[in-house]
Amino acid sequence: MRNTPNSNTNSINDLKDPVSNLDSRFNLTLKSVQGLLKGRSFPGKVLLSRRSDPLDTSGIHGSPREFTRSYSENDAGPTSFQFFIHLKQEQFQIKKATESSTGTSQSKPSASPADTSRESQKTVTSARATDSARIMKFKKELSAPTVTLEKLRQLAWSGVPSDMRPNVWRLLLGYAPPNSDRREGVLRRKRIEYLDCVAQYYDIPDTERSDDEINMLRQIAVDCPRTVPDVTFFQQPAVQKSLERILYTWAIRHPASGYVQGINDLVTPFLVVFLSEHFEGSIDNWSTLELSEEKLTNVEADCYWCLSKLLDGMQDHYTFAQPGIQRLVFKLKELVRRIDDPVSRHMEEHGLEFLQFAFRWFNCLLIREIPFHLVNRLWDTYLAEGDALPDFLVYIAASFLLTWSDKLLKLDFQEMVMFLQHIPTFNWADQELEMVLSRAFMWHSMFNSSPSHLAT
């Protein structure tokens, strides 16, 4: 199903020319799935569009997205052929814009400065208009007396404006009620309830804890300093203490699973997003010393309840033997076999088990596999999926893995293990993440309604 000739000779050129690499991947996707997609339709119009206006990327909660996925609410959805036409048209526009800006185009003479200026201005104006329209849709939905959650999910799937993300996440998770009149009262009551839980379970002497509870608290205390170690903000004492209280309180109130390593990572996006309501600029410059105790406590409570809501939909991921994660790993193996048989056979022939790398991916929801500044954007899509998230995670993992398909085919067992444990995403920007999500959506549309495709 994959087109692999000349992959060795092209790999160096792909690294030098990201546009060529984009061409290659789109063409590979076209040839791999075009036959399977005949006659299928997609729920809404799916477009990839380039953001041309330069934006500040210094803030962790405000990084721009170069590609967006958008729905057309009144569109019955293009056929698969139309879907790929949209992709190819947008790809061509990206290539033209890149060649125009870098002066590398060989096929046409350079445009005059005036023409180039006019074209650039039109592109920037179009991109800003699109962004402005999306923001207005968010504002309209959030200002309604009762938020329509399905509309909010459709908007959020493509990414949420950073200043609206705290409110959107609370709504998507069902922590804040859709009815605006009830919202403030519910949040106030839940925050008080969390403080009562902390007083009951955490703020007690060890003499009142069981041996298992003492050991669990010690393990949490060991894991907290290891949480996102490359982001110094999480090493601040107040942040560490909040993380410890959240994790211990959650574990005590969920005895079927208790604390499992990896859950500590799942708190971090909530901490960053809810603290962003009180800080500006880069997370590197945030200090909890500037916050009042009440504000910090409210953030902590919101993190606790949102974590609880998130994990309610995947309880068996963290119970004994973590059967939910094992089930996802099995589905991932079958999906990869269906999409990219050469990679699947190569891994099998070298004895590489999916559990050896994918277990951590699902356990931490890929937080450890991508730069932290991209996590919030990824979680916009996670939370927009709602109860369907566990199933969609399989497609995101498949898309993530097969991003490196050409590389994997050249590696032996030991090299694959090392590569998949240290995937080189440190230079990733929003563009790479959006490509992973777009492929995941496409494959989900193909396979999720046709389980027989994944039968052994």
C-alpha positions in Angstrom: 0.0 0.0 0.0 3.0 2.4 0.4 5.1 3.9 -2.3 8.7 3.5 -1.1 11.0 3.6 -4.1 13.7 6.3 -4.0 13.0 6.9 -0.3 16.7 6.8 0.5 17.7 9.3 -2.1 14.9 11.6 -1.4 15.2 11.7 2.4 18.0 14.3 2.4 16.1 16.5 0.0 12.9 16.2 2.1 14.8 17.4 5.2 16.1 20.4 3.2 12.8 21.2 1.6 9.8 21.0 3.9 7.4 21.8 1.0 8.7 18.8 -0.9 8.3 16.7 2.1 4.7 17.9 2.4 4.2 16.9 -1.3 5.6 13.5 -0.7 3.3 12.8 2.3 0.2 14.0 0.5 1.0 11.9 -2.5 1.7 8.9 -0.3 -1.7 9.3 1.4 -3.4 9.7 -1.9 -2.0 6.5 -3.3 -2.5 4.6 0.0 -6.2 5.3 0.6 -7.8 6.7 -2.6 -9.2 3.3 -3.6 -10.6 2.6 -0.2 -12.3 6.0 0.0 -14.4 5.7 -3.1 -18.0 6.4 -2.4 -17.4 7.6 1.2 -18.3 11.0 2.4 -17.1 13.2 5.3 -19.2 14.9 8.0 -18.6 18.5 7.0 -16.1 20.3 4.9 -12.5 19.6 5.9 -9.9 22.2 4.8 -6.3 22.9 5.4 -5.5 26.6 5.3 -2.2 28.4 5.9 -1.9 31.2 8.4 0.4 33.8 6.8 0.3 36.6 9.4 3.3 36.5 11.7 2.3 35.9 15.3 4.1 35.8 18.6 5.0 32.3 19.6 6.7 33.1 22.9 3.6 32.4 25.0 3.0 28.8 25.7 -0.8 29.3 25.7 -0.8 31.5 22.6 1.2 29.7 20.0 -0.3 30.2 16.5 -1.6 27.3 14.4 -0.4 27.4 10.8 -3.0 24.9 9.7 -6.7 24.8 10.7 -9.4 22.2 10.4 -12.8 23.7 9.9 -16.4 22.5 9.6 -19.1 23.9 7.4 -22.3 23.4 9.4 -24.6 23.5 6.5 -22.5 21.4 4.2 -23.4 17.7 3.7 -19.8 17.1 3.2 -17.6 16.6 0.1 -16.9 13.2 -1.3 -13.6 11.6 -0.7 -12.3 12.8 -4.1 -13.4 16.4 -3.2 -11.7 16.0 0.2 -8.4 15.3 -1.5 -8.9 18.0 -4.0 -9.2 20.5 -1.1 -6.0 19.1 0.3 -4.1 19.3 -3.0 -5.4 22.8 -3.7 -4.3 24.1 -0.3 -1.0 22.3 -0.7 -0.4 24.0 -4.0 -1.2 27.4 -2.5 1.3 26.8 0.3 4.0 25.8 -2.1 3.4 28.9 -4.3 3.4 31.2 -1.2 6.7 29.6 0.0 8.4 29.9 -3.4 7.2 33.5 -3.7 8.6 34.4 -0.3 11.9 32.6 -0.6 12.6 33.4 -4.2 13.3 29.7 -5.0 10.8 29.2 -7.7 12.5 28.1 -10.9 9.5 28.0 -13.2 8.4 31.6 -13.3 10.2 34.9 -13.3 10.2 36.9 -10.1 7.2 39.2 -9.6 7.6 42.9 -9.2 7.9 44.2 -5.6 4.5 45.9 -6.0 2.8 42.7 -7.2 4.4 40.7 -4.4 3.3 43.2 -1.8 -0.3 43.2 -3.1 -0.4 39.4 -3.1 1.1 39.1 0.4 -1.4 41.7 1.7 -4.3 39.8 0.2 -3.1 36.6 1.8 -2.6 38.2 5.2 -6.0 39.9 5.0 -7.7 36.6 4.1 -6.0 34.7 7.0 -6.9 37.4 9.5 -10.5 37.5 8.3 -10.7 33.7 8.8 -9.2 34.0 12.3 -11.5 36.9 13.1 -14.6 34.9 11.9 -13.6 31.9 14.0 -13.1 34.1 17.1 -16.5 35.7 16.5 -18.1 32.3 16.3 -16.6 31.4 19.7 -17.7 34.6 21.2 -21.2 34.2 19.9 -21.5 30.7 21.3 -19.9 31.5 24.7 -22.1 34.6 25.2 -25.4 32.6 24.6 -27.6 32.1 27.6 -27.2 28.4 27.1 -24.1 27.1 25.2 -24.8 24.5 22.5 -22.1 22.0 23.3 -22.2 20.3 19.9 -21.4 23.6 18.1 -18.7 24.3 20.7 -17.1 20.9 20.0 -17.1 21.6 16.3 -15.4 24.9 16.8 -12.9 23.6 19.4 -11.7 20.6 17.3 -9.7 23.0 15.2 -8.2 24.8 18.2 -9.4 27.3 20.7 -8.2 30.9 21.1 -5.9 31.0 24.1 -7.9 33.6 26.0 -11.1 31.5 25.7 -9.5 28.1 26.3 -10.2 28.0 30.1 -13.9 28.6 29.7 -14.2 26.3 26.7 -12.4 23.4 28.4 -14.6 23.7 31.5 -17.7 23.5 29.3 -16.5 20.7 27.1 -15.7 18.6 30.1 -19.1 19.2 31.7 -17.5 20.8 34.8 -19.1 24.2 34.0 -22.8 24.0 33.1 -24.0 25.2 29.7 -26.5 27.5 31.3 -24.8 30.9 32.0 -27.0 31.8 34.9 -26.0 28.7 36.9 -22.3 28.7 35.9 -20.8 30.9 38.6 -22.7 29.3 41.4 -21.8 25.8 40.3 -18.1 26.6 40.1 -18.1 28.3 43.5 -19.8 25.2 45.0 -17.4 22.7 43.4 -14.4 24.7 44.5 -15.6 24.6 48.1 -16.3 20.9 47.8 -12.7 20.3 46.6 -11.3 22.2 49.7 -13.4 20.0 51.9 -11.9 16.9 50.2 -8.4 18.2 50.7 -9.1 18.8 54.4 -10.6 15.4 54.8 -8.0 13.3 52.9 -4.8 15.3 52.5 -4.4 17.6 55.4 -4.3 14.8 58.0 -1.3 13.2 59.9 0.2 10.0 58.6 -1.1 8.2 61.7 -4.6 8.5 60.2 -3.6 7.0 56.8 -3.3 3.3 56.0 0.1 1.9 54.9 -1.1 1.8 51.3 -2.1 5.4 51.4 1.3 6.4 52.9 3.1 4.6 50.2 0.9 6.1 47.5 1.6 9.6 48.9 5.3 8.9 48.8 5.2 7.8 45.2 3.3 10.9 44.2 5.8 13.0 46.0 8.6 11.3 44.0 6.8 11.7 40.7 5.8 15.4 41.0 9.4 16.8 40.5 9.7 14.5 37.5 6.6 16.0 35.8 7.5 17.9 32.6 11.1 18.4 33.9 12.1 20.6 31.0 9.6 23.3 31.9 11.0 25.1 35.0 7.6 26.5 35.9 6.5 23.0 37.2 9.5 23.0 39.6 8.1 25.9 41.6 7.2 24.7 45.2 3.6 25.9 45.1 3.0 24.2 41.7 4.5 20.9 43.1 2.3 21.1 46.2 -0.8 21.7 44.1 0.0 18.8 41.9 0.5 16.6 44.9 -2.8 17.5 46.5 -4.7 17.0 43.2 -3.2 13.6 42.6 -3.6 12.3 46.1 -7.1 13.5 46.5 -8.1 12.1 43.2 -6.5 8.7 44.0 -8.2 8.4 47.4 -11.6 9.2 45.9 -11.0 6.6 43.1 -9.9 3.5 44.9 -10.6 1.2 41.9 -7.5 2.7 40.2 -5.7 4.7 42.9 -2.6 6.6 41.7 -1.0 5.3 38.5 2.2 6.9 37.2 1.4 8.9 34.1 -1.7 10.6 35.6 0.6 13.3 36.9 1.3 14.3 33.3 -2.5 14.6 32.7 -2.8 17.4 35.2 -0.3 19.7 33.6 -2.3 21.0 30.6 -5.1 22.0 33.1 -2.7 23.8 35.3 -1.2 25.8 32.4 -4.6 26.7 30.9 -6.3 27.8 34.1 -3.3 29.7 35.3 -3.2 31.5 32.0 -6.3 33.4 33.2 -4.0 35.2 35.7 -0.7 35.5 33.8 0.4 36.9 30.5 3.4 36.2 28.3 5.6 33.1 28.4 5.2 30.4 31.0 8.9 30.8 31.7 8.1 34.1 33.4 5.2 32.9 35.5 5.5 32.9 39.3 2.9 31.6 41.6 4.2 34.0 44.2 2.2 36.7 42.4 -1.1 35.0 42.9 -3.3 35.2 46.0 -4.0 32.0 47.8 -7.7 32.2 46.7 -6.8 32.4 43.0 -4.3 29.5 43.3 -6.8 27.4 45.2 -9.5 28.0 42.6 -7.1 26.9 39.8 -6.2 23.8 41.8 -9.9 23.0 42.3 -10.6 23.4 38.6 -7.7 21.2 37.7 -9.0 18.5 40.0 -12.5 18.5 38.7 -11.5 18.6 35.1 -9.0 15.7 35.6 -11.9 13.8 37.2 -14.2 14.5 34.3 -11.5 13.5 31.8 -10.7 10.2 33.5 -14.3 9.3 34.0 -14.4 8.4 30.3 -11.4 6.1 30.5 -11.5 4.5 34.0 -10.2 1.1 32.8 -7.1 2.8 31.5 -5.8 3.0 35.0 -7.4 0.1 36.9 -5.4 -3.1 37.7 -3.4 -4.2 34.6 -4.8 -1.2 32.7 -7.0 -3.2 30.3 -8.3 -0.1 28.5 -4.8 0.8 27.4 -4.0 -2.7 26.4 -7.1 -2.7 24.2 -6.1 0.5 22.5 -2.6 -0.9 21.8 -4.2 -3.9 20.1 -6.4 -1.7 18.0 -3.4 0.4 17.1 -1.5 -2.7 15.9 -4.5 -3.7 13.7 -5.0 -0.2 12.3 -1.3 0.1 11.3 -1.4 -3.3 9.7 -4.3 -2.1 7.6 -2.9 1.3 6.7 0.8 0.5 6.2 1.5 -3.2 5.8 5.2 -2.8 5.0 5.8 -1.0 8.3 3.6 -3.5 10.2 5.5 -6.5 8.7 8.9 -4.8 9.3 8.1 -4.3 13.0 6.7 -7.8 13.3 9.7 -9.4 11.6 12.1 -7.7 14.0 10.1 -8.7 17.0 9.0 -5.2 18.0 5.8 -5.3 20.1 3.5 -2.3 20.1 3.3 -2.5 23.9 7.0 -1.5 24.1 6.3 2.0 22.9 2.5 2.6 22.5 1.7 1.8 26.1 3.4 5.0 27.3 1.7 7.0 24.4 -1.8 6.1 25.6 -0.9 6.2 29.3 0.2 9.8 29.0 -1.9 10.8 26.1 1.2 11.7 24.0 2.2 14.5 26.4 5.7 13.2 26.7 6.1 12.7 22.9 5.6 16.2 21.7 7.0 19.7 22.7 5.0 20.9 25.7 4.0 24.2 23.9 1.9 22.0 21.5 0.0 20.1 24.2 -2.8 22.6 24.7 -3.6 22.6 21.0 -3.7 18.8 21.0 -5.9 18.8 24.0 -8.4 21.1 22.3 -9.1 18.2 19.9 -9.0 15.7 22.7 -11.7 17.5 24.7 -13.8 18.2 21.6 -14.0 14.5 20.9 -15.7 14.0 24.3 -16.7 10.4 25.0 -15.3 9.3 21.7 -11.8 10.3 22.7 -10.5 6.8 23.6 -11.4 5.5 20.1 -9.9 8.6 18.4 -6.7 8.2 20.3 -5.9 5.1 18.3 -6.1 7.1 15.0 -3.9 9.9 16.5 -1.3 7.3 17.6 -1.4 5.6 14.2 -0.9 9.0 12.4 1.9 9.9 14.8 3.7 6.6 14.3 3.4 6.6 10.5 4.8 10.1 10.3 8.1 8.2 10.7 7.3 5.2 8.4 10.2 5.8 6.0 12.6 6.0 8.9 11.3 2.9 10.7 11.8 0.8 7.6 15.5 1.4 7.8 16.0 0.5 11.5 16.6 -2.9 13.2 14.9 -3.9 16.5 17.3 -2.0 18.9 17.3 1.1 16.7 13.5 1.1 16.5 13.1 0.8 20.3 15.5 3.7 20.9 13.9 5.8 18.1 10.3 5.3 19.4 11.3 6.1 22.9 13.0 9.3 21.9 11.1 10.5 18.8 12.6 13.7 17.4 9.7 16.1 17.7 11.6 18.8 19.6 11.5 21.1 16.5 7.9 20.5 15.8 5.6 23.5 15.3 1.8 23.6 14.9 2.0 22.6 11.3 3.3 19.1 12.1 0.7 18.5 14.8 -2.1 19.7 12.5 -0.9 17.2 9.9 -1.1 14.4 12.5 -4.6 15.4 13.5 -5.8 15.7 9.8 -4.6 12.2 8.9 -6.1 10.8 12.1 -9.5 12.4 11.2 -9.3 11.0 7.6 -8.5 7.4 8.8 -11.1 7.6 11.5 -13.7 8.6 8.9 -12.6 5.6 6.8 -12.3 2.8 9.3 -14.3 3.6 12.5 -17.7 2.9 10.8 -16.3 -0.2 9.2 -14.9 -2.4 12.0 -14.5 -5.3 9.6 -11.6 -3.5 8.0 -9.7 -4.0 11.2 -10.6 -7.7 11.7 -7.8 -10.1 11.8 
